[in-house]
């Protein structure tokens, strides 16, 4: 048979990479429905000419696997260059690059440094290129591929990429360089930001992202996150994990030591009485961003374990371990647990991670190789790092002024796939810090619930919390007032109208409405929030009668929306509802299509930020 070279051409034009990635993920026992939803919506955006948008999801909810699948889909669609931007952290770059490479993508992902040599010709080949958000790295990459069309996937997009000098007619360096790499949105580049905290990207107008076309990446079915660690109602006593509050004077070595003992006890209990085979677990200690404080914490942990090694000094500590084990798991297990800890006390790794080059310690902490792995750090461990088998978190890092919501949401490293051992997970934290952290998540969820309706987000903040750094908020388009939120459109049927006119108490009325409409039209989270923040009981909530939108000349009657708020002062009916801080009102059009609008006027200092860009 004659040799035919044509048989061997165009073999690279594969269009099944996405299907193979989905099959791989499914084969690993992971949920694929959330990934398919996000990738399909992202593809729809690109097909519709939306060249800059955000994909958002919960912290540690599997965004890396989603980005791998998205990259496969983009390659299948004929895109030649995919650039994945990573925070300026060598360990994080290598962790993500390794995961992409192991996935079996074709083409194999490259560290940008690999392609800088002239021997590598970009041409019309397919490339997946990783680069840190570092000025030197980005500048070199721009020289190599700047003129070529590309899609940028910006991981942790709200970090470094926004312009922190937006109100000074200046541009921060990373924002400038990422913009140069794009070559102009829709010209030579398209931009997909990926993050758990998109507020800054919206309020900063980063790369002109379309805030009404954001893509929600839902959490997989094995995920444990806000609903588990920060439930809306804290008063029902049904926490699914172990929460330990520290006293006001918590800055003493004994409290870290006690938390360390409880961690070791939980590890021992799991391996002795729950696991079919021994597993290694980790603990995070995050008290400060200062290196000196982190090394102090390191010394406190080392000192405690050293004493456990010395039988001439260990009686006090061993007795305390036995007491805690007995109170947690009963006298019949305390001896075994204590013996297990003493027999395995040398199987520990105490790792300080306080520099972006601590890649070896970062790897050991994120994938524990020692029975008792303790990771001590600050900013480096607060973003983008996934901690497998994390069993304990000691968190005392607070601020003197307001908590910045995006920063503290990212610091929730305990989120993730903790389901198998969630009831043994322990969070140790000062009570006031927990309450402030809880409020950050409540406000964050309220804002993102409004995005899911297809409307631009509204971001709440109050005296204790702030949405994002003020320097990053574009004052030319962002307004700050006591704004409102809305949810998905529904049919205003006679049955729904009857619920509004019924005489049942307001909160029960909301629950009945939700049972009729579903969560997208009236989220359970909103009901829980109202229930939680109701200082005057049922009088804290006012449910007003539905009103037509037809009288508003500047309203979008089909979309049932308005650039200015729809709920005016007159709609609040202050004489009828003098104590109401939560207001629910339905607006409808001539086709009896309707939306629920929510307005919160409760806590002094509460503000709502909204981007009114065209």
Protein Blocks (a to p, Z undefined) as FASTA:
>chain_A
ZZdfklmgoklmccklmmmmmmmmmmnopafklmmmmmmmmmmmmmnopabdcddddehi
hpmmmmmmmmmmmmmnopabdcddddddfklmmmmmmmmmmnopacddddfklmmpmklc
fkladcdddddddfklmmmmmmmmmmpccddddehklgojaccklmnopacfklmmmmmm
nnpghilpccddddfblmlmmmnopghiafklcccddddfkbccfklmmcfblmnopafb
dcddddfblcbfklmmmmmmmmmmmmmmmmmmmpmbdcdddddddfbfbfklmmmmmmmm
mmmmmmmmmmklmmmmmmmmmmmmmmmnojklmmmmmmmmmmmmmmccddddfbfklmml
mmmmmmccbfbacdddfklmmgopacehiabdcdfbdcfkbcdfklmmmmmmmgccfklm
mmmpccdddfklmmmmmmmmmmmmmmmmmmmnopacdddddfkbcfbdfklpcfklpccd
ddddddddddddfklmmmmmpcbdfklmmmmmmmmnommlocfklmmmmmmmomkljmlp
ccdddddfklpmkbcfklopafbafbdfklnommlmmmbcbdcdddddfkopacdddddf
kbghiacdddfbZZ
